[in-house]
Amino acid sequence: MQSPTLRSDHEELSGPLAAFPRSESMDVNNDPRFFSNNVISKRLAAFQTICVVSVLMVNLSVKQMFLLEKSIDITTATGVVQYTGFCMMCVVFLLNLTTVIVLIQQLFMTYRLLTVGPTGFEVAKSYYLNPNVVSMRHGAVKGFFFSLPLFIASSGCMVWTTFKTSGTQKLAIPVVIVLFLMALLLWFINAKHSSIFKERYNLAKLHEEPLLTHVESVSHRSRGGFFGLDV
């Protein structure tokens, strides 16, 4: 009786797919450590939330850009306000699109490196802390938070333009004032959170250094006793 074969007719790359750029997948190893929590996974979870909100902001900004009337007369005050709001909305779109691209690529690549093998965490850590990767990630996050008050300010410009066109600009004054005040408030909230975070982080590092120095000195002294035994 002939034993069954495990060969498949689809093991080789198909002709149309061979025209695509060459790509190789990493080895798949079922290491139990892949399923345990680590500090990189917890940090990446925060960036996933930012990615979701950034996608929503991209959709909102694109819709606002296409809803804007294209007949703009920049020789009038209303035209200047309208064009300023359009430019700000374009900046919001670009900032959030950049945030999505940068964070999704880093999420994808970091998770792949985490599962590369027994040294996956160390490899992912070296990628996550690479100066270029860190700079792009921090820039994307800062751009996202900067785009939120900018989006509200741009909405205020468009509200004023819409009411001005219909001849009821007086009704838009309180709404525009509230929107611009809210934009300033969001900017202040973001700056305050960032300032407190940096202060707490620097304080934690300041108190951490003496403790680590003490532990290291105690460890060195303990190795010299008991005839050099390190137990």
N, C-alpha and C positions, 0 to 999 in steps of 0.2 A: 504493500500500500504506500503510495507516494505521500510524503509529508507535505502539509500545506505551506505555501510560501508567503512571506510577508511583503513581497515586493509590490509596488503600486505603479500604475501607468502614469501617475502624476508626480513622480519623484524628481524628474528633470524640469528645468525652467521652460515654460512654454515660449513659443516663438515670439508672439507680440510682447510678452513681458520682458524678453531679453533686450528690447530696445530701451527699456527704462535704465536710469543710472544704477550702477552696481551698488548693491546693499547687502549687508550681512547682519544677521541677528545674533545677539549674545547667547551664550550657553544658558540653559535653563536648569538650575539646581534647586531642589526642594529642601532648602536649609531651614530648620525650625526658627532660626534667629530672624528670618525675614518677617515673621508674623509678630514679633515682639515690638513694643513701642520704643522709640528712641527720640532723641531731642530734634533730629532733623525732620522726622515725620510730623512732629508737633508744630514745628515752625512752618512747614509747608502747608499745613492745614489752614493757617491764617492767610496765606497767600491765595489759597483756593477761593476763600470768601471774597477777596479783593478782585479776583478774576471774574467772578459772577457779576459783581456790581459794575465792573468796567464794561462788560458786554452790554449790560442794560444802558449804561451811559452812552456807548457807541450808537446803539439803536435810537435813543432819544435825540442825540445831537444830529444824527443824519436826517431824521424826520424833520427837525426844526430847520435845518439848512434848506431842505427842499420845499418846505412850506413858506419860506420867506419870499416876499414879492421881489421880482427881479428888476422892476423899474425903480432904480435908486438915483436920486438927484443929489449928488454930494455938495452941490452949491447951497443947499438949504440945511438948516439945523436938524430937521427931521431925517434928511438923507444921511447926514453924518452919524446920527444915532443909530439908524438902521444898518448902515455899513459896519459901524463899530460892533454892534451886536452880532452881525454875521461873521465877522473876523474872529470874535471871541468864541463863537460856537464852533468854528473850524479848528481853533486851538484845542477846545475841549475834545473834539472828535479825534484829533491826532494824538493827544496825550493819552487818552483811554485806549486807543488802538495800540499804541506802543506798549502800554501796560499789559494788555492782553497778550501780545506777541512775546514779550520778554518773560513774563511769569509762566505762561503755558510751556514755553520751551524749557525753562529751568525746572518746572515741576516734572515734565516728561523725562528729561535727562537725569535728574537727581534720583527719581524712583527707579529708573533703569540701572543706575550705578549702585543703588542700595541692594539690588538683587543680583549683582554680578557674580557673587561667590562668597567664600568665607571672609574675604577682606572688603566686602561691599560697603560697609559703613565707613571705613577709612578712605576708600576711593571716593565715595560720595561726599565725604567731609572735605577732601582736598578740592573737589570741584565746587562745592558750595561756598568755600572760603577763598576761592580764587579772586584776586583783586579785580579783574575785569568783570567777573560774574557778580561780585558784590556791588560794584559801581553801577552796573546796569540794573540790578534788582532794586537798589536804593533809589536810583533815579526814577525808575518806573513807579515806585510807590509814592514818592514825593510828587510826581506829576499827577498821579491819580487824586491825591488829596488837594492839590492845587486846582484841579479842574472842577471840583464841586462848587466852591464859591464863584468861580468864573462862569459856570453854567447858569447859576442863579442871576448873576449880573447880566449875562447875555439875554436871558429870558425877560429881564426888566426892560432892556432896550427894545425887544420885539413887541412887548406889551404896549409900550409907549407908541411905537410905530403903528400898531394896529388900531389903537384908539384915536390916534391923530388922523389917520386916513378916513375914519368914519366921522370925524368932527366932534368927538366926545373926549378930547384929551384931558379935560378937567377931571373926569372920572378915573383916569389912569394915574393921576398924581399920587394919591395915597397908596395905590398898589405898587407903583414903581419905587416909592420911598421905602415901603416895607421890604421889597425884594432886595434893594441895595443894602439896607441895614442888615438883613439876614445874611447876605454875602459877606459883609464885614464881620458878622458874628461867627460865621463858620470859619473864616480865616483866623480869627482870634482863638477859637476853640482848637483848631489844628495846631497853631503855634504854641498854645499853652500845654497841650498834651505832649508835644515834642520836647518842650523845655523841661517838663517834669520827668519825662522818661530819661532824658540825658542826665539829669541831676541824680535820679535814683540809681541809674546804671553806674555812674562815676562813684557814687557813695558806696555801692556794693563792692566795686573793685577796690576801693580804698580800704575797706574793712577786711576784705578777703586776703589781701597781700600779707599782712602781719601773721594771720593764722596759717597760711600756707608756708611761710618762712619758718614759723615755729615747728610745724609738723615735720618739715624737711630736716631741721636741725636735730630734732628728737630722733628721727629715723637714722641719721648718721651716727649719733651717739650710741644708739642701741646696737648697731652693727659692730661696735668695737668691744663690747663686753662678751662674757661667757665664752672666752677663748675664740672669739671670731665667729661663733655660731650665729647664723641668721635664721631665726625661726619665727 
